Amino acid sequence: LMCASFIVKHIEKKGDLDQAEGEAYDLMCRRSRYKYISDLGILFFLFAVIFCTIFILREFTTTSLPIHDVLPEIQTTERCVQTYNSRGQQEMLIITREPQRIVVMDWNNIEILLALGLADRIVLACMEPPHTTDLQERYPEEFAKIQKIAPERVSLEMILAAQPDLIFARQSAFSERRLQTTEWWHKRGVNTYIPVTSNTREKQTIEKELRYIRDVGIVFGCSERAEAIAADISAQIGQIREQTAGRRQDRVIVLEGAPSKYVINYNARWLVGDFLHALGASMATDVQFRDAETLLVLDPDVIFVEYFDDTTASFADQLMRHPEYHSLKAVQEKRVYPIPVEFMYMPGLHTAKGLCLFAKGLYPDIEETLINSAPPS
């Protein structure tokens, strides 16, 4: 309008008012057309931004869908299972095709693949010698199909050389200092599967161990076989609970560490907490401690001592003989029992046997029916 007024005044000085008004009107029309075109350009730009945003989000959710801010717990559905990323956040692993080149770490993960008859898909299995010998003896035919065995501290280069389409391991394996993060592998087209029993930030339960077995069946395309194994273990657990129902409620502490140097207790969020609850016992405390003085004050009825190998298997005996612990009720009544770590942390196929070992420590007089944890034939 200012420009039009200027033109009108300029032409008026020349005495040609009609021409000035015509030129002013023409200028206003052209300005209106330019504004219309500009508005259309801005509108198209906004539509393009929205479309690109939706497209990017859609592409992201087809491979990995973070849900930790949406649901506290996810139920497995056909062809997708709950897993985690390197930060311990829940994600969904969507199965578009069955993995054919598997890198698997940890003896329990390896064992379940052997039990499900999937050894011919394992291009690299990472475990230590004691478990290697054990699995070779119990699954000779399947074990022979594994392409390559490596130590648990396998190098990143060896995994890359195996050209996997899926890496099956605990959450602790996926870090920049070890095997790189889950995101690092996803960018290279390799899926990762961290089972629900691996995330120690969440409460671990017997039901999650059974779910672990079922989830592995879904991931690797053998749900019926996995369900049969889980149902068999669930029935064994039911039998153990029936034998221990209505018994005395002992106060229990589960320890880790060398008694002559240090002790650390497990609290109720670990699987052992659910074991004790299922057997009618309870933790003497749900607060974690790291000193002998607290143990002496709590003075539990029963003590279980975790061990990892032949060297640490003597920890329970050390606690019994150490002068500092002679006043403990559990020591005086000889109710201190060693427990192998594989029966209390991610036991998987050995969940029923782990529960039975705790039951025998709590109630030595129950019927001797140690569970054969091998999968049903």
N, C-alpha and C positions, 0 to 999 in steps of 0.2 A: 504493500500500500504506500509506503514511503517512496519507493522507486516510481510508482505510478504518479504520485503527487508531484514529484520532482519533474517528470516529463511534461505533465500538464502545465506546470508553471513555466517551464522552459519554452514550450511552444506558444503559450499565451503571450509571452513577450514578443513573439514574432507576429502575433495577431492571428494565429491559426488555431482557434480553440477546438474546432471540430476534429481536426487532425490529431490534436493532443489527446482528446478523449478516446479516439479510436486506437491510438497507440497504447494508451494506458490499459484499455480493455483487453487488447491483444496480449499485453505483458502479463496481466492477471490470469488470463486463460492458460498461457504457457506455464506459468508458475504452478497453477493448479494441477496441470497434467504431470509436471515433474514430481510434485508431492505424491500424486497417486502412484506413479511408477516406483518412487522411493518406498512408499508404504508396502507395496507388493513385494519388493525386494527383501525388506525386513521380515515380512510374514513367511516367505519361502525359506529364508535363513533359519528362522525359529523352527519350522517344520523339519528341516534337514538335521538340526541339532537334536531334536527329540527322536527322530528316526535312528540316528547313529547311536544315541544312548541306549535305546531299546535293543538294538542289534548287538551291541557290545555286551550288555547284561545277559541277553539270551545265549550268546556264545559262551559266556563264563559259566552259566548254570548248567550247561549240557555236560560239563566234565566234572565240576566240583561245586557243590552247593552248600556254602556255610549256613548253618542253622542254629548256632549256639545262642543267638539273640532271639530266636523264634520259639523253639521248643526245648525243654529241659531234657527230654528223652525221645528217641525216635524208634518206632517199631519197624522192624524189617518187613519189606514187602517183596513180592516176586521180582527178581532181577535188579534189586537195589538194596544195599545194606548200609548201616551206619558205620562210619570210620572216623578218623581224626586227621588233622594236619599236624605239622611240626610244633605248633603252639598249643596243642591240646584242645583245639576247638573242634566241635562236631561238624562233620560233613557227610554227604551222601555219596557213596561210590555207586555209580550207575553202570550196570553191566550191559554192554552192547554186544560183546562176544566173549566167549570163554577164553581165559588166559591160556596160552600155549607154551610160553617161555617164562617160567617162574624162577625168580631168585627168592629163596626163603631162608630166614634166619631164626635161630632158637630151636632147640630140640622138640619142644611141644608143638610148634607150628609145623615142623618137618614131620613129626609123627602123625599128625592128623591127616596130612596129605598122603602118607603111606597107607594109613588105615582106610582112606577113601579110594585107594587104587589110582592115585594121580602121579606116581613117581616118574612116569615117562615124560611128564611135562616139566620136571625140575631140571633146569640147566645149571643151577648152582645152589648147593645147600651148605649153610654156614653153621657149624657146631663144633664142640670140643670133643676130644677122644673118648672120655667115659660114655657119653651119650651116643657117639658114633658106634661103639662096640655094642651097646645095649640095643639100639635100633636095628643094627645089622643082624643080631641074633634073633630078634623077635619078628622081623619082617624081611627075611632073606631074599625072597623073590622080588619084592618091590624095591628094596634097597639097591639091588644090583642095577636097576634101571636109571638111577640118578646119574646125570652126566658128569658132575664134578662136585667134590667135597672140598670145603675150605674152612679155615678157622673162623671163629665169630668176629675177630678183628680183621675182617677182610678189607682189602684196599678198594677204593673207588674205581681204580683202573680195571680191576678184575671183574667188577660188576658191569662196567660199561662194555667190556669185552664179551660178556655173556649175552649181550643184546636182549635184555628181558622186555617183556610187555607188561609185567607186573612184579612189584617187589612186596613181599609179605613179611612183615617184621614188627617188632615192638616200636612204640613211639620213640624210645630213647635212641634208636638207631638212626633216626632222621634228624640230623643236625649238621651244621656246616663243618664241624670238627670230625664227623664220622662219614656218613654216606650222603651228605647234602640234605637239604630240606625236601619236604614233599612237593612244594611249589617248584623247586628246581627240576624235579623229575617230570612233573606234569607238563612243564614247558617243552620238554624233550619227547613228549608223547608216551611216557611210561606211567602207568597207573600205580598207585600205592595203596596197600591195605594194612591198616593198623587195627587190630581187633578190639572189641569193646572191653575186654579184660585187661588191656595193656595200659589204659589211662589211669594212673594211680591217684589222680586228683578227684576221681569219682569213687563212690562207695562200691566195693566189689562184693558180689554175692554168688551163691550157688546157682541161682537162676541165670546170671550172666555167663557163667561157665557153660551151661547148657545152650544158651543162646549163641555163644562163640562157635560151638560145634555146628549148629544149624546155619549160622551166617556163612561159615566156610563152605558148606554145601551149596549155598546159593551162589556165592562168588565163583565157584569152580564147576557149577553145573551138575551137581550130584546131590540134590536136596533129599531125595528119598533115602539114600544110604545114610546121610548125615542125621536125618530124623530118626532112623532106626537106632543108631548109636546113642543119640541123646535120650531117646525113650528108654533104652536099656539101662543107662546110667541113672536116670531119674527113678526107675523102679528099684535099683539097688540102694539109692539114697533113702527111699521110702522104707525099705526093710530095716536099715540102720536106725532110722528115727523111731520105728516101732519098738525096736529092742531097747532103746534108751528112754522112752517116754515115761514120765513120772518118777524119774530118778532124782537123787539129791542135786541141788544146785550149787556146784562148786564155784569158788572164786579162782579165776585162772589168769596167769600172765604168760604171754608168749614173748620170748627174748631172742635177740640177735646179738652176737659179739662174743669176744673172749672174756669169760668171767674174771680172770685175773687182771684184766686191763680195763674193760668197760662193758656195759650192758645197755641195750636199747630195747624198749618194748614196742610191740605192735598195738595199735588201737583198734577200735571196733569197725573202722571204715575199711580195713583190709578183709580179705576173704576169711581169715581165721576168726574174725568177729562173727561172721554169719555161720561158720561151722559151729562155734560154741553156742550161739543162739539156737541153732537147730537141735543141738544135743541137750538143751536145758541148762547149760552152764552160762557163766557171764564173765566179762572182763573185770578184773579187780579195780581197774581204773581205765578211763577213756582218755586220759591225759598222758601224752608221751613224756618219758623221762629218760635220762642218760646217766644215772648214778646209782651206786649200790645202796646208798642210804635210803632212797625212796623205796627200793625193792624190799629192804628190811622192814620199813614202816608198814608197807602194804601187806606183807606176810601172806601170800596167797596159799590156797589149798593145793594147787597143782601148778607146775611150771613146765612149759614146753620150750625147748631150745632149738632154734633153727640151725641147720648146718648145710654146707655147700658141697663138700668133698671129704676125702679120707682125713685130711688134716683138721678140718673143723668138726668132724664127727665126734671128737672127744670133748667138745665144749660142755655138754651136759654132765659128763663125768667130772670135768674140772670144777663145775659149780658145786657138785656134791662133795668134793674133797677140799675145797677152798675154806680155810678157817673163818673167813669173814662171813660166810653164809650158813654156818652150822646152826644158828638159832632159828632159821626158817622152818616153818612147819612142813613144807613140801620136802625139804632136805631130810628132816628127821623121820618122816614117814616114807621116804624113798619114792616120792611121787614127782620126780624130775625126769622128763622123757625127751630124747632127741627126735627131731622131725626133719626129714629131707626137704629142702626148699621146693623141689618139684611137686610136692604134695600139698603145698600151701600158697604158692604164688603161680597163677596161671596154670593150674594142673590139667585143664582140658579133659582129656580122656581118663585121667586119673583122679577126677574129682571125688568119686565115690570111695576110692581107696584112701584118699587124704582124709575124708570125713571119718572113715573107719579107724584110722590110726589115732585120731583125736579121741574117738569114742573108747578105744581100748585103754588109753591113758586115763580117761575120766572114770571109766567103769570096767576095771580089769576082769570082773566076773561075768561079763556078757558072753553070749555064745560066740565061739571062735568061728567067724565067717568072714575072714579077710576077703575083700572083693578083688576078683580078677578084673583088672581095668582094661584088658584087651577088648577091642570092639567085637560085637557079635558077628559070627560068620554068616 
